[in-house]
């Protein structure tokens, strides 16, 4: 446990000098996004001016419902197209690339609604994720001797990862027979099969029972300690405070705050985002009926 | 009793009939589309018709048998590419709409007078124009051969030679499909069948895989059309929507996403279909049933029963006879 502590501090220490403000530059950014906007009709779902994600740390992306977190995820991973904006990963532009190309570049995601392939077995789910399998080329697929070796190596690796997630006994079962939490684990394990540089988890804790949350958190920390970059969307604030090194807060499509998990929650912009700017205004207060007071509140709202 | 035996023999004869092989072949292609990849191809008859035309027209205009076979396959490949390129990026339902209308377009062009000199218009291409080069390839001696109650001429339209070539081709394609679907390539298809986005998120080019499956299944469908044309004529109206739905019934009866499902499905389907029709006819002729099922209605009732069978299969046994229920249930999400 003490080991964990030291690693956490080193990972976090790289962020010690970073200013706690939206769009803050990082010493070693792996993912840089600029002017990313996405509109659905008249509604602007995402309007991110500048975002940098530090390499080798766990960054949490939080915000109230409808803040645009998942939409931003979809844009960055090529599952949606932005109206404007560009972003680069490890210095290479990824804007306009499709989901498959983004994953090939080393940026692999999971989904909020788990996409374990329930009609394949757990092991087949894992093997499917192996990159550059020669047997996945149609021209070579009918000649087993060309891909048997790769398949055997991949199976070995898959069983190792499954063992780590305690799913190895389920390898031959259909993924559809797993519980919701186990599917989350499988999806994460499957993403690891691709040897990602950055893993993007969309609400990994949602619908997982508390006992499993603990082990999931450990897994995520272990990934970071192996040198992987983790970016995750989450609603569970305990989890966020517990494992993240840096927190990015979104509200109404914008990034409203950034900072270390300990202090960012106290940021006025974050409190406003979650509770509304006038959460302490008494709605039963008769002074609200006074047009002058209302005008002042509205003016405050405008400025925000 | 003798009558019953005759009906049984006639039905059993369907098991190895060339038409059965043709439908089995088309169902193998559709199996690659729907069974493994989840593509809703509602126009397999269009692929078959194009394959038949490619084969027949090449031979009528003086090409060799092998060239004709290649042209037939190329026709299927081209049709699949034209249909697949614009639609495979869209949701699955769109492919269904496009394929069913495209198959109809092919049929209407075939039966129009526009290219009558090649297609023969609505009355089609007569077999005598293209069968000769095929039958010349036969190494069987002249005469007839009887295997138990099944006696056919050695070389001719409804012959042993046609059966050997038809089922030989089916066997080759079954072997090929077995090899490619048990490979990692087949695993990607099964992943796509269930959730494209999940597969895309793992770095696979989903569009390319779908196009490969559509092209391959379409080419196999075109081969099915060639086999269908071997013992008969190429008449566009006999290769329309009904044919597509027969192929679907065969696939779902045998079991989608299985290697032998389409073949056994076709054998069972045609044996049962023949048994049903000849049985009904015999009953109508010899018993009181004839009062309300006249012999002239037998074909129509037969077609209706096929439709009912298709519905019952989809509702109660989506995995067919040989399929895996866990893998193939339609409603599990």
HADDOCK unambig.tbl for C-alpha pairs under 7 A between the chains (distance, minus, plus):
assign (segid A and resid 99 and name CA) (segid B and resid 200 and name CA) 5.81 0.50 0.50
assign (segid A and resid 99 and name CA) (segid B and resid 201 and name CA) 5.84 0.50 0.50
assign (segid A and resid 100 and name CA) (segid B and resid 200 and name CA) 4.87 0.50 0.50
assign (segid A and resid 100 and name CA) (segid B and resid 201 and name CA) 5.86 0.50 0.50
assign (segid A and resid 100 and name CA) (segid B and resid 202 and name CA) 6.64 0.50 0.50
assign (segid A and resid 100 and name CA) (segid B and resid 203 and name CA) 3.88 0.50 0.50
assign (segid A and resid 100 and name CA) (segid B and resid 204 and name CA) 5.32 0.50 0.50
assign (segid A and resid 100 and name CA) (segid B and resid 205 and name CA) 5.79 0.50 0.50
assign (segid A and resid 101 and name CA) (segid B and resid 203 and name CA) 6.15 0.50 0.50
assign (segid A and resid 103 and name CA) (segid B and resid 201 and name CA) 5.93 0.50 0.50
assign (segid A and resid 103 and name CA) (segid B and resid 202 and name CA) 5.88 0.50 0.50
assign (segid A and resid 103 and name CA) (segid B and resid 203 and name CA) 4.62 0.50 0.50
assign (segid A and resid 104 and name CA) (segid B and resid 203 and name CA) 4.96 0.50 0.50
assign (segid A and resid 108 and name CA) (segid B and resid 201 and name CA) 6.49 0.50 0.50
assign (segid A and resid 108 and name CA) (segid B and resid 202 and name CA) 6.87 0.50 0.50
assign (segid A and resid 109 and name CA) (segid B and resid 201 and name CA) 6.41 0.50 0.50
assign (segid A and resid 115 and name CA) (segid B and resid 198 and name CA) 5.75 0.50 0.50
assign (segid A and resid 117 and name CA) (segid B and resid 191 and name CA) 6.52 0.50 0.50
assign (segid A and resid 117 and name CA) (segid B and resid 194 and name CA) 6.42 0.50 0.50
assign (segid A and resid 117 and name CA) (segid B and resid 195 and name CA) 6.89 0.50 0.50
assign (segid A and resid 119 and name CA) (segid B and resid 326 and name CA) 6.85 0.50 0.50
assign (segid A and resid 119 and name CA) (segid B and resid 327 and name CA) 5.04 0.50 0.50
assign (segid A and resid 128 and name CA) (segid B and resid 187 and name CA) 6.72 0.50 0.50
assign (segid A and resid 128 and name CA) (segid B and resid 188 and name CA) 6.41 0.50 0.50
assign (segid A and resid 129 and name CA) (segid B and resid 202 and name CA) 5.58 0.50 0.50
assign (segid A and resid 135 and name CA) (segid B and resid 183 and name CA) 6.15 0.50 0.50
assign (segid A and resid 135 and name CA) (segid B and resid 184 and name CA) 5.08 0.50 0.50
assign (segid A and resid 135 and name CA) (segid B and resid 185 and name CA) 5.89 0.50 0.50
assign (segid A and resid 136 and name CA) (segid B and resid 184 and name CA) 4.93 0.50 0.50
assign (segid A and resid 136 and name CA) (segid B and resid 185 and name CA) 3.92 0.50 0.50
assign (segid A and resid 137 and name CA) (segid B and resid 185 and name CA) 6.18 0.50 0.50
assign (segid A and resid 138 and name CA) (segid B and resid 185 and name CA) 6.22 0.50 0.50
assign (segid A and resid 141 and name CA) (segid B and resid 180 and name CA) 5.37 0.50 0.50
assign (segid A and resid 141 and name CA) (segid B and resid 183 and name CA) 5.55 0.50 0.50
assign (segid A and resid 141 and name CA) (segid B and resid 184 and name CA) 6.93 0.50 0.50
assign (segid A and resid 141 and name CA) (segid B and resid 185 and name CA) 6.01 0.50 0.50
assign (segid A and resid 142 and name CA) (segid B and resid 179 and name CA) 4.84 0.50 0.50
assign (segid A and resid 142 and name CA) (segid B and resid 180 and name CA) 4.74 0.50 0.50
assign (segid A and resid 142 and name CA) (segid B and resid 183 and name CA) 6.89 0.50 0.50
assign (segid A and resid 191 and name CA) (segid B and resid 202 and name CA) 6.97 0.50 0.50
